[in-house]
Amino acid sequence: MNPQDDGLKAIFKPESVAVIGASRTPGKVGHTLLRNLMECGFRGDVYPINPHAEEILGVKCYPSVLKVPGEIELAVIAVPAPIVLQVAEECGRKGVKALIVISAGFREIGREGAEREHRLLEIARRYGMRVQGPNCLGVIDTYTPLNLSFAPAMPRRGSIAFISQSGALGTAALDWAMGEGIGFSHFISLGNKADLNEVDFLEALGGDEAVKAIILYVESIEHGQRFMEVAGEVSRRKPIIVLKGGVSKAGSRAAGSHTGALVGSYTAYKAAFRKSGVLSTEGVEELFNYAVALTEQPLPRGEGIVIVTNAGGPGIVFTDLCERYGVKLARLSPETHRALREGLPPEAATGNPIDVLGDAKADRYRYALERVLADGHVHAAAVILTPQAMTESLGTARVIVEMGERFSEKPLMAVFMGGGEVEEAVRYLKEHGVPCFDFPEKAVRTLSALYTYARYLKRPVERPTRFEDVDIDRVREIIRRARGDRRVVLLPHEASEVVRAYGVEAPKMRVATSEAEAVNYAEELGYPVVLKIVSPDILHKTDIGGVVLNLSSAEEVRSAYRGIMARVSRHMPQARLYGVLVSKMVPQGREMIIGMSRDVQFGPLIMFGLGGIYVNFLRDVSFALAPLSRREAAEMIRETKAYTLLRGIRGEKPADLKALEEVILRVGQLSVDFPEILEMDINPLMVYEEGRGCIAVDVKITLGVG
Amino acid sequence: MNPQDDGLKAIFKPESVAVIGASRTPGKVGHTLLRNLMECGFRGDVYPINPHAEEILGVKCYPSVLKVPGEIELAVIAVPAPIVLQVAEECGRKGVKALIVISAGFREIGREGAEREHRLLEIARRYGMRVQGPNCLGVIDTYTPLNLSFAPAMPRRGSIAFISQSGALGTAALDWAMGEGIGFSHFISLGNKADLNEVDFLEALGGDEAVKAIILYVESIEHGQRFMEVAGEVSRRKPIIVLKGGVSKAGSRAAGSHTGALVGSYTAYKAAFRKSGVLSTEGVEELFNYAVALTEQPLPRGEGIVIVTNAGGPGIVFTDLCERYGVKLARLSPETHRALREGLPPEAATGNPIDVLGDAKADRYRYALERVLADGHVHAAAVILTPQAMTESLGTARVIVEMGERFSEKPLMAVFMGGGEVEEAVRYLKEHGVPCFDFPEKAVRTLSALYTYARYLKRPVERPTRFEDVDIDRVREIIRRARGDRRVVLLPHEASEVVRAYGVEAPKMRVATSEAEAVNYAEELGYPVVLKIVSPDILHKTDIGGVVLNLSSAEEVRSAYRGIMARVSRHMPQARLYGVLVSKMVPQGREMIIGMSRDVQFGPLIMFGLGGIYVNFLRDVSFALAPLSRREAAEMIRETKAYTLLRGIRGEKPADLKALEEVILRVGQLSVDFPEILEMDINPLMVYEEGRGCIAVDVKITLGVG
């Protein structure tokens, strides 16, 4: 808990609560809220507010908060939308510290509601009140304890906090999770996020020692930078697992009409989650599976899991899935092998998966598990059981729990297949904190999540790289000049100069407006040169013959100049012409692309990948949000298939990966330093052999309309 | 049921069964088998065989089948491995038609066991008996009824048949499925497949009218061609859903040690499943989800589903998953929109997903469902429910079932999120044949499976394309000559001639062994030409300067010849040289690759994709098994990213797709006609603009060691 924020303290740990709109009628929202609060064991003062009642559920009722004799720290509002503002005003005057607005009828219903929401926020600001909602389903804190929600029952106390932008998805999932015996510390319904949003709650829960993992369902994140800061900081201490709703084109349309929120592109969200160590899932159930495993089991200290099974088939399926989800199988030590061969029947498979055979009782599982868990190459274990004639499922469950206690630094997971035959054993395992699944897939995905988080924690915190040898003033000047001319796309030689000012090698170039000038420039730059038409109206210069490569003499330059002018005036007589660009021809290298697109929520999204014509249809690209660290740049490169090409295929020398990394970092820095730059592309970036650097052949920079 | 096969009839519908190894001791295999048979309602004669017992479970016991007075149609054998052969021999003499060998101790334990299995098969053949197993867990037929397995209870009668190569996975999954209330027609444990294998059972079940869907878990398929024939034929009448165990490198090693079976590459399996209309899954649970939906619900008649939900969040998640799994959302007609706007509250979302809001009772679901299911653009519906204050979950379930009856041509699926709150409703839906899931993901995957199968059935049956203008004799002659020379790799000009004989355009080429000859050939072919060293020892000819392109005169050819010879003798003095290949230089086109690799189980696997140096690291390729139909060839092209390049990017003209299709088909035909060809590559295949064809620039053909 963040002790500085009184508003959040008031929401989770209030000493007094007013339920405004409390109702005598069972089934009504205002009744359920009050009853849940009364029944949850809350120890503070409770004030039902209802002008038409004397008392509800045995508690004295007040016509208004202003009539309540004592202090009120938190007010939950469940009155019709039109009177919410008046009620909020009264709360302000009463000195209430926080409001939970359950009432709907705000931004989600259109302009009128948005206006109402705006005024609600004004009132709250005026009185220094924090607001959860409106249009939310409330809050639960099992430690206070406090239940100001519609959840039919208080969840078991646990260490998982659950924040949901969709109230209904939240309570439904909570209901399901309670059936699975999963415990919670908090449930928070965000609603419209007029004031308090996921970041505020993440921050508060991050500081709460009772919380060991945070689950988040969001459809939008408005304050991307703050989210990354807070999530990045919190996720170093406890895992955050997120499901982002509205990732498809169709899905994000639905989100738009649902909450009116501005939904960013999923690419940027994914990059943001990754940068801040947040685990993302694509399904609801996984949120809980991951959270349970992450709170109940230790993190693996190294790669390499072992599978112990009493049937070959499920072991094979498990192994297949491990490969699919990037979980590595351990190679057992020779001693372990020997021990397994000695102690298991001769037909048992003692590789990995270890098949203890269909007639294995609990003791044989114990023998195998004791040996493999003692092996230093094994960092996690999955135990598969199928009910067969001799199988002792409950006994085996007990062995697993015991092993978990003995080898407490190694995560364990169980797959007990079958229905009634394994029911009791499954319950035993879950009650004792061992995740148990009915089929291999969920277990492997969950193991994979443990590994993802463990790897994240192992990575040293790296600061973004900053280069000092950059000429900020030069770039500022170029942008100023372009804006003066009302141009949003920089001219090629300007764009080239911008990246050069940030330490990226780019061919020298000048714009000639006559044949003679072109020859002069060519002589100055040195042959061979390239001529290229410069016009804001011509997009695909090559297609209309506006580019001539590889010119080696004054004569060739003159003739090329004339040719370009003739073709351009024939094909596009209306085009505005700024002249002809003369640039030094650069040698062929491996063609890559580096680009940037500024995301509304998360800022500059840097792209790297295979360049040239292939970028368009192969989409062999990776993304990360700037500012970038050296490791992030290196990972961007490694994630593409182009990496294979860069390392050298068929005896080629490897490319200059260090120089390439640096160009990515410098583009990142440029994008951070100049928010005016909306988008950019270096395509192709020629990458040469190790030690020979890179050259940004073609640079395109688009400015935001300043 | 295939009436011709007495053996299979004897397994599923025997009139008399001997349980050899029947035991008085509860818990023993021979006891469970007999008890299950007695208790399942089997109406035929039962003969326990045990030399040490008078009677078991009230049934008279015999010391040997030979002492049984009546006929015995089926014998199930559960005696120790060493006496199985003797018992089988007696069964043969008794005139038993089929054996189910439960006993382990055969091929799976190594050489001694393999020998025993071989002898078992010999005995069976001699007496005309069919064998299921050995090392299997038996059979269930709920219609006969017959339970000769260890399954703890007889499954509910249903229309799903389940064949499993892993007995333990099979019974565990059966146990789970029974808990879910899923009914079955058959359960078959394949065991070692000494005689009867998945194909035999597929064929039998394909002909059984009680069976509406077949689930298959296999780790290997030995008779690939027969599998494709039978599965392709059966899947036109009823869906086959398969999980292939051992698809990963690690997993297939495990399969190898588990059953000793020869496991083919998963690429070929995937191609085979697809070719024969078999649906494949990656998890066990999906096998059942798909089968239930396919047997209980109609197939969608067109693309376009509708989502009706009482909460926005789950609707968004569902929509995201639809995009991910290729399920399309319907665009509702204006009339439906109008009706929804009129009949639903103003805040309801009437797009798709349709949000009937959190306070929706069953009647509002009914209103929305009636309207959307009557819409001709809607071909399937998913109903999402989250328990909220006013929600009527059972009432809504009843509405869904009623709608399913009224709109019986449109499949329905439900997602009821939550635990106890929705339990009764979920049971109601399942009992009434509406698949109901706890979270969206499984529902979307299942819908996607319905669509995959529906699309498969819609495709007209197409015969493989055969061209008549091929010169089989020429190819035979070239292969004969190479074999005569003990060469397994054809020389470039031979390989080129092979594809030319099959109607694929390839540049003319000849091998020169002197400068003068090279010049002669160049003049004969016409300039420009290419020279290339021919040697079985030089793999990467370009790297050592063994290739010179674009030679336009006799002088250039002479100088290039000398250069190649000098470089080769410097870099690889030991290499055997067959001469220098002179070939006509071909114009640049879009570079593709067509290849073939012969799969042990499934035959020639044809590959198509982006060629040149990119094939190695981009892996933009697709596969299909020959012989190919025109549609398959077209699909191969469309599945690659290279298709975008072929259609033309940035104003390029489209490539000659028809000619490309034809080359793929001709390579397929060549591969079918010549099993001697083990592998081949055409890389690059230059593909030109529409109407200009393709040229196979470089052809490599490897023969099997004949």
Interface residues (C-beta under 8 A of the other chain):
Chain A: G27 K28 V29 T32 A104 E108 I109 F150 P152 S164 Q165 S166 G167 A168 L169 G170 T171 A172 A173 D175 W176 A177 M178 G179 E180 Y217 E219 L243 G245 G246 V247 S248 K249 A250 G251 R253 A254 A255 S257 H258 T259 E282 G283 V284 E285 N310 A311 G312 G313 P314 G315 I316 V317 T319 D320 L321 C322 E323 R324 L329 E347 A349 G351 P353 D355 G358 T386 P387 Q388 A389 M390 M417 G418 G419 G420 E421 V422 D438 F439 P440 E441 H540 D543 I613 Y614 N616 F617 L618 R619 D620 K641 A642 T644 L645 I649 R650 G651
Chain B: G27 V29 T32 A104 E108 I109 F150 P152 S164 Q165 S166 G167 A168 L169 G170 T171 A172 A173 D175 W176 A177 M178 G179 E180 Y217 E219 L243 G245 G246 V247 S248 K249 A250 G251 R253 A254 A255 S257 H258 T259 E282 G283 V284 E285 N310 A311 G312 G313 P314 G315 I316 V317 T319 D320 L321 C322 E323 R324 L329 E347 A349 G351 P353 D355 G358 T386 P387 Q388 A389 M390 M417 G418 G419 G420 E421 V422 D438 F439 P440 E441 H540 D543 I613 Y614 N616 F617 L618 R619 D620 K641 A642 T644 L645 I649 R650 G651
